[in-house]
Amino acid sequence: MKKIVFLLALIFMSIILSFTELKTIFTLEAIQENYHTIENFYSNNVLLVGFLFSLTYIISAALSLPFALLLTILSGAIFGLSLGTIIASFSSTIGATICFLISRYIAKDFIQNKYKKQLLKFNEGFEKEGSFYLFAIRLTPIFPFFIVNIVMGLLKITTIKFYFISQIAMLPATLLYVYAGVQISDLESISDITSPELLVIFFLIGIFPILSKRIIDRYRRNQ
């Protein structure tokens, strides 16, 4: 009974955040419009903003809400490249691990029924390649990250191993998006989005999954 109530609460929170005005808080337009207000508040409340932002990110990742990418960009805009990367990297991984644990210990039966096909495919890949399979699908976004979190919770991988592999494999993409946030925070107008620096970043973001896949495929062939 407790599991059912918990699941219903998670679903209810997801619906509220996805279909109410709260979802507009995390749009790119809102970030750009309210950036200076956020920046001023942050300069006067560094620890509080860092804590609340990290908590928001962790909850979003744990509940598989569609805000992770924009929160990563916002992390760079508010905290800069170094601190923004640290906050986004740890928050996303902690949230992913919580989602992993919910799948393993609370929603196991529900996940087995809903993601039966993905579970079979993941299990086959995991049995063949072990932990490297998780690293590969994290580095190359073949599947949405929330599906990876959910399905991996039902496979024979320890929580610690899941956490550290996810942390390392997600870091390159996190760094790119945080750096994009740093550049976006410096925009004076929307037309500046075509600046050489941002175009290079967008190019790297677009080509990164392709390059990652080719590197992983070559590694597999060599093995």
Secondary structure, 3 states (H helix, E strand, C coil): CHHHHHHHHHHHHHHHHHHCHHHHHHCHHHHHHCHHHHHHHHHHCHHHHHHHHHHHHHHHHHCCCCCHHHHHHHHHHHHHHHHHHHHHHHHHHHHHHHHHHHHHHCCHHHHHHHCHHHHHHHHHHHHHHCHHHHHHHHHCCCCCHHHHHHHHCCCCCCHHHHHHHHHHHHHHHHHHHHHHHHHHCCCCCHHHHHCHHHHHHHHHHHHHHHHHHHHHHHHHHHC
